[in-house]
Amino acid sequence: MFDCVILLLYDNVTGKSRKSKKLVLEAENRKENILSERTDRLNALARKEKSEGVSVEEKAEQQRLRDEF
C-alpha cells in the first residue's frame, strides 16, 4: 500500500504518470486478488471446521491466515 502511494507522489512531481499509475493499479489489483484468495480460503476453513472439523495442518493454516490479517 505504501509503495503505491510513494509512486503516485513521485508521479505528480516528475510528470511520469501514465505508465507508473498503470503499474500501481496492477499492483493494487494483485494485492486485492491475493487478499481475496486468502479470505476465501479462511472462510472455507471456518465452514469446514464447523461442519466436519479440520486437520492439524488445516488448523495451522487457518491460524497463519488469521495472523496475516
ZIBEL-V606396 format. One record per residue. N is the residue number from 1. SS is DSSP state (alpha for helix, beta for strand, coil for the rest). PSI is psi in radians with two decimals (none if undefined). D_CENTER is the distance of its C-alpha to the mean C-alpha in Angstrom with 2 decimals. Layout:
# ZIBEL-V606396
N&SS&PSI&D_CENTER  N&SS&PSI&D_CENTER
This chain:
# ZIBEL-V606396
1&coil&-0.83&10.19  2&alpha&-0.65&13.67  3&alpha&-0.59&14.24  4&alpha&-0.72&13.85  5&alpha&-0.74&16.37  6&alpha&-0.75&18.66  7&alpha&-0.72&18.82  8&alpha&-0.72&19.73  9&alpha&-0.73&22.37  10&alpha&-0.73&23.69  11&alpha&-0.74&24.00  12&alpha&-0.56&26.05  13&alpha&-0.75&28.40  14&alpha&-0.34&28.91  15&coil&0.09&28.83  16&coil&1.23&26.53  17&coil&-0.70&24.32  18&alpha&-1.00&24.03  19&alpha&-0.78&22.54  20&alpha&-0.72&20.30  21&alpha&-0.64&18.99  22&alpha&-0.75&18.31  23&alpha&-0.67&16.36  24&alpha&-0.79&14.37  25&alpha&-0.71&13.66  26&alpha&-0.72&12.72  27&alpha&-0.73&10.27  28&alpha&-0.70&8.74  29&alpha&-0.72&8.89  30&alpha&-0.74&7.31  31&alpha&-0.72&4.12  32&alpha&-0.68&4.82  33&alpha&-0.74&6.04  34&alpha&-0.77&3.94  35&alpha&-0.74&2.76  36&alpha&-0.74&6.36  37&alpha&-0.74&7.63  38&alpha&-0.75&7.10  39&alpha&-0.77&8.61  40&alpha&-0.75&11.17  41&alpha&-0.73&12.13  42&alpha&-0.73&12.59  43&alpha&-0.69&14.66  44&alpha&-0.72&16.59  45&alpha&-0.67&17.48  46&alpha&-0.74&18.61  47&alpha&-0.75&20.76  48&alpha&-0.69&22.19  49&alpha&-0.69&22.98  50&alpha&-0.63&24.95  51&alpha&-0.86&26.74  52&coil&-0.16&27.68  53&coil&2.77&26.15  54&coil&2.74&23.78  55&coil&3.00&24.77  56&alpha&-0.72&24.48  57&alpha&-0.74&21.81  58&alpha&-0.64&19.74  59&alpha&-0.72&20.37  60&alpha&-0.71&19.15  61&alpha&-0.75&15.91  62&alpha&-0.77&15.54  63&alpha&-0.71&16.32  64&alpha&-0.77&13.91  65&alpha&-0.69&10.95  66&alpha&-0.71&12.59  67&alpha&-0.55&13.12  68&alpha&-0.44&9.56  69&coil&none&9.25
